[in-house]
Amino acid sequence: MIVIYPDGACSGNPGPGAAAIVVVDGEGRKIEESSLFELKTTNNRMELTAVSMALRYCIQNHITECTIIQDSLYVVRGINSYMNTWVNNGWKKTSGSQVKNMDLWTEIYELWSLATSVANCSISHIDGHSGNEFNDDADKLARKTIKQNKNDKARQE
């Protein structure tokens, strides 16, 4: 059993952003962490990107049982409650408007379909900044990634 804590952060919205994951084994040990940076993005896009990273980790590492614990209700509700309806409606909400961040949602739909076809994979919500060590670590890693990349960009100019 693997537990993955994905998180996204943005400095300004839109602004520089990062997505991060912290991977924990069944005994509660951190076994992996990674992050990526985007120069101009939004917080929601980074939350979605972090879940995409988590799903890719599961698929690439042939994980057979995985729980993703995310602090974004937007993402968790999207996957657990809305995504299949959006697909059936041509990626439109019940109001008829287009789903925002559709490029990332379609990617997550494909990854989720693949991951859940070969593994017992679920996603659940946790309150952000609530004292969960690994959720906090993912948040810190995302914020550190933004800071490092903003500083690198400033030095290059």
LUMKE-279576 format. One record per residue: x, y, z of N, C-alpha, C, O in turn; residue in three letters; residue number from 1. Coordinates in steps of 0.02 Angstrom, whole numbers. Last residue first. Example, Ala and Ser with C-alpha at 12.3 -4.5 7.8 and 13.67 -1.06 7.14 Angstrom:
<nodes>
{node {642 -112 354} {684 -53 357} {645 2 394} {670 57 402} ser 2}
{node {660 -284 390} {615 -225 390} {660 -165 390} {712 -166 423} ala 1}
</nodes>
This chain:
<nodes>
{node {923 1859 -743} {905 1922 -775} {956 1976 -762} {948 2032 -785} glu 157}
{node {963 1754 -666} {977 1750 -738} {964 1817 -772} {992 1830 -825} gln 156}
{node {914 1784 -539} {987 1784 -550} {1005 1784 -624} {1056 1812 -644} arg 155}
{node {777 1762 -563} {801 1830 -546} {876 1835 -557} {899 1887 -581} ala 154}
{node {776 1624 -582} {756 1668 -637} {782 1739 -625} {806 1771 -671} lys 153}
{node {812 1581 -454} {854 1564 -511} {839 1610 -570} {885 1634 -604} asp 152}
{node {701 1630 -380} {768 1655 -366} {815 1641 -424} {855 1685 -442} asn 151}
{node {601 1551 -436} {596 1624 -441} {664 1655 -430} {684 1702 -465} lys 150}
{node {647 1425 -396} {644 1442 -467} {636 1516 -479} {663 1542 -528} asn 149}
{node {639 1433 -255} {702 1418 -288} {702 1440 -361} {750 1469 -385} gln 148}
{node {499 1459 -239} {550 1507 -216} {617 1496 -251} {649 1543 -273} lys 147}
{node {441 1343 -293} {426 1409 -321} {482 1457 -303} {508 1492 -346} ile 146}
{node {496 1247 -207} {510 1243 -279} {495 1310 -313} {533 1332 -356} thr 145}
{node {438 1284 -86} {511 1288 -93} {530 1288 -167} {575 1324 -188} lys 144}
{node {304 1253 -114} {324 1323 -101} {399 1333 -108} {421 1385 -133} arg 143}
{node {315 1112 -128} {289 1154 -183} {311 1227 -174} {334 1258 -221} ala 142}
{node {363 1078 -1} {404 1063 -60} {380 1106 -119} {422 1132 -157} leu 141}
{node {256 1117 81} {322 1149 89} {365 1139 27} {399 1185 5} lys 140}
{node {158 1027 34} {148 1099 29} {215 1136 33} {228 1182 -6} asp 139}
{node {217 906 72} {203 919 1} {193 994 -11} {218 1021 -60} ala 138}
{node {220 923 212} {283 916 175} {273 930 100} {315 962 69} asp 137}
{node {83 925 241} {123 985 253} {189 983 215} {211 1034 189} asp 136}
{node {57 793 209} {23 846 172} {61 911 180} {70 949 132} asn 135}
{node {136 734 306} {153 724 236} {117 774 191} {145 795 140} phe 134}
{node {82 776 433} {152 784 416} {165 782 341} {202 824 315} glu 133}
{node {-57 868 462} {-36 805 435} {35 814 407} {46 854 362} asn 132}
{node {-99 994 504} {-51 958 546} {-32 889 521} {6 854 554} gly 131}
{node {-175 1061 417} {-209 1034 476} {-163 992 520} {-186 960 567} ser 130}
{node {-157 1114 290} {-127 1148 348} {-160 1125 413} {-170 1165 459} his 129}
{node {-311 1055 219} {-243 1080 213} {-221 1115 277} {-262 1141 314} gly 128}
{node {-403 910 256} {-397 983 264} {-324 1003 260} {-281 973 292} asp 127}
{node {-415 789 130} {-389 807 196} {-388 883 199} {-374 916 149} ile 126}
{node {-504 671 30} {-488 739 49} {-460 742 120} {-478 703 164} his 125}
{node {-448 538 -80} {-489 566 -27} {-463 634 -6} {-406 652 -23} ser 124}
{node {-450 414 -204} {-429 482 -184} {-477 506 -130} {-537 496 -134} ile 123}
{node {-381 252 -247} {-434 297 -224} {-405 365 -208} {-344 373 -200} ser 122}
{node {-354 98 -326} {-332 167 -318} {-391 209 -297} {-445 203 -325} cys 121}
{node {-299 -48 -358} {-348 -22 -312} {-325 48 -294} {-282 57 -251} asn 120}
{node {-255 -64 -533} {-240 -58 -462} {-301 -36 -422} {-349 -9 -450} ala 119}
{node {-291 -62 -664} {-239 -110 -644} {-225 -109 -569} {-186 -150 -545} val 118}
{node {-387 34 -676} {-399 -29 -711} {-348 -83 -690} {-361 -143 -698} ser 117}
{node {-342 145 -611} {-394 106 -577} {-410 41 -613} {-442 -3 -585} thr 116}
{node {-248 191 -707} {-227 172 -639} {-279 128 -605} {-261 78 -574} ala 115}
{node {-332 220 -818} {-278 171 -822} {-259 146 -753} {-254 85 -742} leu 114}
{node {-416 319 -765} {-444 258 -796} {-392 203 -799} {-407 145 -784} ser 113}
{node {-322 413 -726} {-364 382 -676} {-393 317 -702} {-394 266 -667} trp 112}
{node {-271 451 -852} {-227 420 -803} {-267 383 -749} {-248 329 -729} leu 111}
{node {-389 505 -911} {-353 449 -943} {-308 413 -892} {-306 351 -890} glu 110}
{node {-418 607 -817} {-467 555 -833} {-433 493 -863} {-447 437 -843} tyr 109}
{node {-304 686 -826} {-318 650 -763} {-368 594 -776} {-362 540 -747} ile 108}
{node {-322 735 -956} {-262 696 -939} {-275 654 -876} {-258 595 -874} glu 107}
{node {-440 806 -939} {-440 749 -985} {-379 705 -973} {-384 644 -978} thr 106}
{node {-395 902 -845} {-447 854 -826} {-449 795 -874} {-458 738 -852} trp 105}
{node {-302 974 -922} {-279 935 -865} {-331 884 -843} {-313 828 -823} leu 104}
{node {-389 1029 -1018} {-330 991 -1039} {-304 947 -982} {-285 890 -993} asp 103}
{node {-484 1099 -941} {-503 1037 -975} {-443 996 -997} {-446 935 -996} met 102}
{node {-496 1208 -857} {-435 1166 -854} {-446 1098 -887} {-420 1047 -864} asn 101}
{node {-674 1202 -841} {-610 1238 -839} {-553 1189 -831} {-561 1136 -801} lys 100}
{node {-795 1139 -950} {-756 1126 -889} {-691 1166 -894} {-656 1163 -944} val 99}
{node {-913 1250 -1025} {-854 1207 -1031} {-819 1199 -964} {-814 1247 -925} gln 98}
{node {-1087 1251 -978} {-1022 1284 -989} {-966 1232 -991} {-971 1178 -962} ser 97}
{node {-1199 1183 -942} {-1184 1188 -1013} {-1118 1221 -1028} {-1095 1220 -1085} gly 96}
{node {-1224 1151 -813} {-1247 1217 -835} {-1237 1227 -910} {-1264 1274 -940} ser 95}
{node {-1155 1035 -798} {-1228 1030 -805} {-1258 1096 -827} {-1312 1097 -857} thr 94}
{node {-1009 1060 -903} {-1042 1055 -838} {-1118 1050 -850} {-1141 1061 -906} lys 93}
{node {-931 959 -1028} {-971 1018 -1009} {-1002 1005 -941} {-1021 949 -924} lys 92}
{node {-871 852 -1088} {-831 898 -1048} {-866 965 -1036} {-835 1018 -1035} trp 91}
{node {-980 779 -1139} {-932 811 -1185} {-890 864 -1151} {-875 916 -1181} gly 90}
{node {-1051 715 -1042} {-1079 778 -1069} {-1031 814 -1115} {-1040 873 -1129} asn 89}
{node {-969 612 -1002} {-1032 595 -1036} {-1064 656 -1068} {-1102 649 -1117} asn 88}
{node {-871 690 -936} {-854 650 -995} {-917 635 -1036} {-918 644 -1096} val 87}
{node {-947 741 -829} {-917 786 -878} {-900 749 -943} {-912 774 -997} trp 86}
{node {-975 621 -763} {-1030 660 -792} {-1003 708 -844} {-1033 715 -898} thr 85}
{node {-847 586 -721} {-882 542 -767} {-941 578 -800} {-955 567 -859} asn 84}
{node {-816 699 -634} {-777 684 -694} {-816 640 -743} {-817 655 -803} met 83}
{node {-886 718 -512} {-905 754 -573} {-875 727 -637} {-906 733 -690} tyr 82}
{node {-842 640 -400} {-913 655 -411} {-931 681 -481} {-985 666 -506} ser 81}
{node {-704 612 -393} {-752 566 -362} {-825 578 -383} {-865 531 -383} asn 80}
{node {-642 719 -465} {-629 649 -481} {-684 604 -455} {-709 562 -492} ile 79}
{node {-700 834 -406} {-698 826 -478} {-688 753 -497} {-723 727 -541} gly 78}
{node {-673 816 -271} {-743 813 -295} {-746 803 -370} {-789 768 -395} arg 77}
{node {-533 832 -280} {-562 770 -253} {-635 763 -276} {-655 709 -298} val 76}
{node {-517 962 -336} {-490 903 -369} {-525 839 -345} {-546 798 -386} val 75}
{node {-587 1044 -244} {-598 1051 -316} {-576 987 -352} {-612 962 -395} tyr 74}
{node {-526 1016 -123} {-592 989 -135} {-610 992 -209} {-645 949 -235} leu 73}
{node {-364 981 -96} {-406 1021 -140} {-473 987 -151} {-477 935 -184} ser 72}
{node {-281 897 -28} {-316 948 11} {-359 994 -32} {-387 1042 -6} asp 71}
{node {-276 719 -45} {-269 785 -76} {-308 836 -34} {-362 821 -9} gln 70}
{node {-208 567 -58} {-240 611 -8} {-224 683 -27} {-167 705 -24} ile 69}
{node {-228 416 -135} {-205 484 -145} {-244 528 -97} {-305 525 -94} ile 68}
{node {-179 254 -111} {-226 305 -89} {-193 372 -101} {-136 384 -79} thr 67}
{node {-156 103 -197} {-135 171 -186} {-193 213 -161} {-249 209 -187} cys 66}
{node {-93 -46 -252} {-140 -17 -205} {-115 52 -185} {-59 59 -159} glu 65}
{node {0 -73 -348} {-63 -110 -351} {-116 -84 -302} {-175 -98 -309} thr 64}
{node {112 10 -452} {82 8 -385} {14 -26 -391} {-26 -9 -436} ile 63}
{node {207 26 -555} {166 -34 -551} {136 -44 -481} {135 -100 -455} his 62}
{node {268 144 -577} {299 100 -527} {257 38 -513} {270 1 -466} asn 61}
{node {188 209 -669} {258 194 -687} {291 145 -639} {337 109 -658} gln 60}
{node {67 222 -594} {70 183 -656} {142 162 -672} {154 103 -687} ile 59}
{node {105 304 -485} {73 238 -475} {81 194 -536} {98 135 -531} cys 58}
{node {154 417 -553} {198 379 -508} {170 308 -498} {206 259 -503} tyr 57}
{node {38 461 -616} {94 437 -657} {143 395 -614} {169 345 -637} arg 56}
{node {-33 502 -502} {-58 446 -543} {-3 418 -587} {2 357 -595} leu 55}
{node {48 608 -460} {35 551 -415} {12 491 -456} {35 435 -444} ala 54}
{node {39 696 -569} {104 668 -550} {95 606 -506} {131 556 -515} met 53}
{node {-98 726 -559} {-72 693 -619} {-4 661 -605} {9 604 -626} ser 52}
{node {-94 796 -440} {-129 731 -442} {-108 692 -504} {-101 631 -501} val 51}
{node {-21 907 -484} {6 865 -430} {-29 797 -430} {4 746 -420} ala 50}
{node {-107 962 -577} {-43 936 -600} {-13 890 -547} {17 838 -564} thr 49}
{node {-210 1008 -491} {-223 955 -541} {-158 923 -565} {-155 862 -572} leu 48}
{node {-137 1107 -423} {-169 1052 -385} {-183 993 -432} {-171 936 -415} glu 47}
{node {-105 1189 -531} {-51 1154 -495} {-78 1098 -452} {-46 1046 -445} met 46}
{node {-230 1237 -566} {-191 1199 -615} {-135 1160 -581} {-119 1103 -600} arg 45}
{node {-265 1307 -450} {-303 1248 -470} {-265 1206 -520} {-267 1144 -516} asn 44}
{node {-168 1412 -453} {-167 1363 -399} {-205 1300 -419} {-181 1244 -408} asn 43}
{node {-100 1439 -618} {-147 1453 -564} {-142 1398 -511} {-114 1345 -524} thr 42}
{node {47 1510 -698} {-5 1461 -691} {-54 1483 -637} {-51 1540 -613} thr 41}
{node {201 1530 -760} {138 1566 -754} {81 1516 -755} {68 1483 -805} lys 40}
{node {307 1436 -738} {317 1508 -730} {252 1547 -721} {248 1592 -679} leu 39}
{node {308 1291 -641} {282 1325 -701} {285 1400 -687} {269 1423 -633} glu 38}
{node {396 1148 -581} {384 1220 -579} {354 1243 -645} {372 1218 -698} phe 37}
{node {381 1000 -480} {394 1034 -543} {370 1106 -539} {328 1122 -497} leu 36}
{node {444 870 -372} {406 931 -386} {423 956 -455} {472 935 -486} ser 35}
{node {443 730 -259} {464 764 -320} {420 825 -330} {365 831 -302} ser 34}
{node {493 597 -155} {460 662 -163} {486 693 -227} {544 684 -246} glu 33}
{node {483 441 -70} {496 480 -131} {463 548 -124} {411 555 -91} glu 32}
{node {457 384 50} {502 348 5} {519 388 -58} {566 370 -94} ile 31}
{node {424 399 218} {428 437 156} {479 402 111} {536 392 130} lys 30}
{node {334 275 303} {399 304 287} {395 340 220} {368 314 172} arg 29}
{node {222 201 340} {225 271 358} {292 304 346} {306 357 376} gly 28}
{node {213 76 291} {237 82 360} {245 154 382} {272 168 436} glu 27}
{node {180 86 159} {130 60 205} {150 64 278} {107 57 322} gly 26}
{node {261 243 108} {248 171 104} {198 150 159} {176 191 199} asp 25}
{node {225 392 22} {235 360 87} {219 285 80} {168 267 49} val 24}
{node {274 532 -70} {252 462 -73} {273 428 -8} {330 433 14} val 23}
{node {224 689 -113} {261 652 -63} {231 582 -61} {171 574 -52} val 22}
{node {233 804 -248} {205 744 -218} {253 718 -165} {314 724 -171} ile 21}
{node {188 965 -315} {233 921 -279} {195 859 -255} {134 861 -244} ala 20}
{node {197 1106 -421} {160 1047 -399} {210 1000 -367} {268 996 -388} ala 19}
{node {199 1284 -424} {233 1219 -421} {183 1167 -399} {135 1180 -363} ala 18}
{node {209 1446 -508} {178 1394 -468} {218 1330 -470} {264 1321 -510} gly 17}
{node {192 1620 -536} {235 1561 -533} {204 1509 -487} {177 1525 -434} pro 16}
{node {18 1658 -573} {86 1676 -556} {130 1615 -560} {108 1563 -584} gly 15}
{node {-155 1715 -567} {-99 1674 -590} {-31 1702 -569} {-24 1760 -550} pro 14}
{node {-103 1726 -417} {-149 1679 -450} {-184 1715 -507} {-238 1744 -496} asn 13}
{node {42 1714 -315} {-1 1753 -358} {-45 1704 -395} {-27 1646 -403} gly 12}
{node {115 1575 -321} {134 1639 -292} {102 1693 -335} {131 1715 -385} ser 11}
{node {41 1419 -283} {51 1472 -331} {70 1536 -293} {43 1549 -239} cys 10}
{node {40 1241 -271} {45 1307 -241} {59 1357 -297} {85 1340 -350} ala 9}
{node {-21 1077 -236} {-2 1129 -282} {0 1195 -246} {-35 1205 -196} gly 8}
{node {12 908 -190} {-9 976 -173} {16 1024 -226} {69 1012 -257} asp 7}
{node {-18 738 -143} {-2 788 -193} {-24 857 -169} {-73 863 -133} pro 6}
{node {32 603 -63} {6 669 -45} {28 719 -99} {85 740 -100} tyr 5}
{node {-3 434 -70} {30 490 -102} {-7 554 -83} {-68 558 -87} ile 4}
{node {34 278 -6} {-7 338 3} {32 395 -28} {91 405 -13} val 3}
{node {29 106 -46} {64 170 -52} {13 226 -40} {-44 221 -62} ile 2}
{node {42 -59 0} {0 0 0} {44 62 0} {90 69 40} met 1}
</nodes>
